[in-house]
């Protein structure tokens, strides 16, 4: 049986050089790879990027950190030491053939390595250059490293969750990193589109602090124009600007979330006449602490499934609180195929992962290759650029390159 080839992705023919590490940058490059781009991951021969050696409690699969496998699919690995004085000849040939260059070095590092925007634009004026950082290229924080939790603290968001007596509450989703990765991909796609009209590339800058402020447009517009801050209530809530019962509640066998729910509708769910009497939307603000105290333990005598069925009957927005086992076994996750296998190496091994979240009718995102072994594609990438086997082997011997292929390593 002949397996039909997957349709070419929307970015088929676009070559991306990924000089990033950790999460935001690699995720941006992965998303472009999911959309069909040829993504070449530039890594140091001396251990590779950060996530190859630093993961969750050192957990590995097939010899690689699970954190690296997660956000580096659809890439080829070229191991090159950008600090090496002879690395420039590799960079020049790569940049000539590329459409996009992504980096998330600390401020000034790219220029010292010879891969700053002005330096690469001289080689390829059509290059779209994306710089990802914590705080941007100017301002007093430009030299500080950007990290999700630290940026959350700067953002003001930690005082929107919990009760008035709680410490600031960070989120657990790496949202600053992930949103920054997505915004970087959006900026790159916009610059590629503009290149068709202008004939030249441009520099795209994305910083995490700007992204987390942008994600709070509703809250910040409210504060900047009225002076109103989110005020946490005495009772815990999931967001200080959203009226009760917005939050999480214990059931007999787990937990239940309630979103923006009219209190009179919740009264139908709980068969509670006091809640039925609260028919004004603002009652959830006016009586916020009272409502939270009133319903905090109201769900504990029945199961989560029972309450979800009742909420569905009266159109109350609710859901369960899953752990990861619950997510993997959720009927919607299973039926819609959200969890899939990606390949690893050449021995038929696979890694379970989350499918690309986009759906496109003509050019669907695909997982064509898994996360690469360090330097696995150095030889083939450079051979495509006209490098001979002898030249690759010589550069590997001097330490400029790392070559995983035995055929070229022995040449």
N, C-alpha and C positions, 0 to 999 in steps of 0.2 A: 504494500500500500504506500503510495506516495503522499507525504504530508504536504499540503499546500503551503506556500510561503506566506507569511504574514504580510499584509499590505505595507508599503513604505510609510513611515511615520510622517507627520506634518513637517518635521525639521530634517527630513532625509536630505543629505548633501551638505548640511551645516556641520562644521568641525569646531569643537569646543576644547580649549585647553584649560584644564581644571587644576589650578595651583592652590587649592584650599584644603583646610583640615577642620576637624571637629564636626559641627552640625550644620550651621546655616549655609556655608559655602558648598560643602558636598551635597546637601539636599537640593540646592538650586541647580547644580550640574546634573544630578540624578534626574530631576524632573525634565531637563532638556533632553537627556538621554532617553527617557521614557517616551518622549515625543519624536524620537527618531534621529536625534543628532549623534554624530560620532564624537564621543567624549573621551579625550586622552587625559588621564590623571597623571600629573607630574609629581613625582615623589622622590624624596631623598633615598639613595641606595642604602643608607645607613638606618634601616628600620622602618622606612616609609613614613606615612603621615601619622599624626598623633593617635588616632583611633585604632591603628594597627597594634599598638602596644599599651593603650590605656582604655579599658572597658569597664563594664559593670562587674565589679568583684572579680576581674580577671577571667570572666566566662568566655570560653572559646568554643568554636564549632569548626571542624575540619582544619584546625590549627590557626584559625583567624578569630579575632575578637568579634563577638556578635554585633557590637556597635558599629564596627567597620562594615560588616556584611550588610547591615541594614540600609546604609545610605550611600553605597557605592556601586550599585548594580549598573548595568548598561555602560560600563566604562572599560577602557583599556589602560593598563599601567605602563608608563614609561619612567624608569628609575634614572633620574639625572640629578647630579649634585649642583644646584644652581650657585652654590658658593665657590665652586671650582673655577679657577681662572680660564679654563678652556671650555666652559659650559656655553659660552656665547655662540659658538658655531652651531650647537644643537638648537638653542633658542631661536636663532635667526631662521633656520630652515623650518622649524615648527611654526613660527609666527607667520611666515610667508604663506603657509598652507592653511591657516586658521581663519575662522570667522569671528570667534569669541575667545576672550581670555578672561578668566575669573580668578581673583586672588583675595585673600583675607589676612594678609600680613599686617603686623603692627605698623603704625604710621612711619613712613620713611624707609621701611625694609625693602619694598619692591624696587625702589630707585637704587638702593645700594646693591641689589642683586642684578641690576641691569634689566629689570622687567617692569619698570614704571610705565605709565601711560605714554608720556612724551617719547620715551625711548622706543617703545614698540610701535607707536604710530609712524615713526620714521621708517620702520621696516615694512609696515602694511597699513596704509592710510584707511583701508576699509575695515579695519579691525574694530569690533565692538568690545570695549574694555570695561569690565565690571569690578569695582572695588567694594568689598564688604568690610565694615568695621563696627566697633562698638559705638563710637561717638562722632564719626566723620573725620574729615581731613583738616578742619580748623576748629578754633575754640579751645578753651582751657583743658578739656578732657581728651583731646585728640590722641595723646600718647598713652592713655589708659587702655588696658585690655578690656574687651567687651565680653561679658558672660551673662547668661540668661538671668540668674538670680540677682546679680548686682544691678542689672538694667531694670529688672522689676522694681527694685527698691527705689531707683531714681524716678520711676514712672508715676508714682502716686497711687498705683492700683491696689497696694496691699492694705489700704485702709478702707476698702470698699466691701470687704468680706469679714464675716464673723461678728462678734458682739463688742460692745464698747470696752469691755475689760480684757479682751484678747490682745495678744501680741499681733503685730502686722502679719498677715497671712499670705505667703507666696503661693503661686499656682504650681501644679506638678506637670504641666504639659510641655515644658520647654517652649512655651508659646512665643517668646521673644525671638528665639533662634529660628523656629519654624516659619513664623510670619516673615522674618527677614529673608529667609531663603526663597519664599514664594514671591516677595516683592522684587527680589533681585531677578528672578526669572521673568517677571512681568516687564521690568525695565529693559532686560536684554532683548526680549521679543519685540518691544516697541522700537528699540534702537535698530534691530535688524530690518524692521518694516521701514523705518525712516531712511535707512541706507539705500533702499531701492529707489527712493525719491531724490536723495541728496548726493548719492554716489560715494559717500565717505562714512566711516564709522564714527563713534563718539565714546566718551567716557560716561559710565553710569555709576553713580555712587549711592550706596545704600548703607545706612547705619541703624543699629538696633534701637537706640533711644528714639530716633524719629519714628520708627515703626511702632513702638509700643505707645507713643503719644497719639499717633494716627489711629490706633486701634481703640482709643478712648475718645473719639470725636464727640459722642453724645455727652459724656460726662464733662469734658473740658469746655465745650461750647457753653454748657449750662453754667459752669463755674466762671469762665472768663467774662460772661456777659451779665451774670446776676450775682456773682459772689457766693453762690450756694455750693457748699462742699457736701459730699456724701457724709451722712451722720450715722454711724453704726448704732444700732439699738441695744438695749439692755439684753435682749434675747438674741441668740445667734441667728444670722441670716446669710443668704448666699450673695447678696448685693445690697449695699446700703441705700441705693437710689430706687430700688424696686420694692413695691409694697408687699406686705405679707399676703400669702403664705410662701413666697419664693424661698425655697430651701430644701433640705434633706431631712427625712423622717424615718425613724426605726419602725419596722414592721415585725410581725411574729417570726419571720425567717430571714430577714434581710433589711433592705433600705428602699425608700421610695423618694423620688424627686418630684417636686411640684413647681411648675413654672408660673407665668403670669396668669393667675387663676382668679376669676370672679369669686368673691367670698360666698355669695348666695349659691353659686353652683357647687362650691365645696360643701356647703350646707346640705345639698342633696346627696352628695357622696357619703357624708357622715351622718345624715339624718339629724341635723343639728339646727334647731329653730333660731338660735342666736346668730349663727352664721348666715342663715337664710335672710335675716333682717338687714344684713350689711350689703345693700345693693348698689351703693355708690362706689365707683372705682377707687376714689381717694380714701375710702374707709380702711383700706389696707395700710395706708400711711398713718391716718389719724389714730387707729387702734392697733398699731403695729405690734407693740410688745404684748398687748392683751391677747391678740390673735395667736401669736407664737406660743404664749403660755397655755392658751386654751387648747391648742391642737398638738402640742409637742408630743404627747403620748397617746394620741387618739387612734393611731394606726397599729398599735402594738398587739392587738388581740386577733388580727387576721394576717394572712400571708400577703406578700407583695403581689402575687398573681391575682389574688382576690381584689385588691385595691386598684390594680391596673384595669381589671374588667369593669369595676364600678366607675372609674374615671372615664373610660371609653364610652360608657353608656350615656354620660351627661356632658361629654366633650370637654373634660378637664385635662389640661396638658400635664402628663405625668410620665414617669419611666422608672425602670429599676436602676440600682447602682451595682454595676458589674465589677467583679475582679477580672483578671485577664482570662481565667478559665471560663467565666461567664461570657466574656466577649467572644472567645473562640467557638463557643457552643450556641451562641445566640441564633435563633432560627433565621432572622433576617440576614445576619452576617454570612451564615452558611448558604442560604438559598441564592443570595446575590453574588456569591463567589468572591468575597472580599479578601479571603486568605488564599494564597496560591504558593506554588513552588518556583524558586528561581534556581538556575543551574550553578554549580560550583566546580571549577577545575575541569579535568578531562576524563574523569573516571565515572561519570554519571551521577555524582553526588548532587544533592539538592539542599536548599535551605528554605524553610517556610517563611513567608513574608506577606506583606500587605500589597495588594495590587495597586497600580497607579490609580489615583482617585478620579481622574478625568475619563469621560466617555466621549468619543468622537466618532461620528458615523462613517466618514470616508477615510480618515487617517488615525485609527485608534492607537493610543499608547500601547507599547508592548515591552515585555522583559525579554530581550534578546540574548543577554549574557548576564552572568552574576557578577559579584564584586571580584575584581581581578587579584591574582597573586602578585606580590610586589615584583615589578620588572618583567612580568610575563610577556608583555607586548613590546618591549623596547626594541627588539630586533626587527619585528615586522613593521612597526611604525616608521622607523628610520630607513628600512629597506624601501618602503613605498616612497620615501622622500629622495631616493637615489643613493643612499649610503651603501657601500659595499660591505660584504661580510668581514673583510679584513679591517676596514675602517671602524666598524662597530666593535670588533674584538679588541682593537688597539685602544679605543676610547674606554672600553670596560676595564682594560688592564691598567690604565692610568687613574681610574677611580671616578672619571666623569660620569660614566654610566653604570647602571646595574642591570645585568642581563640574566634572566631566569631560564631562557631557552638553552638547552644543552647543545643544540646544533650550532648555534652561533657562539656560545661560550667556548666551544672547543675549536672554533675556526681559527 
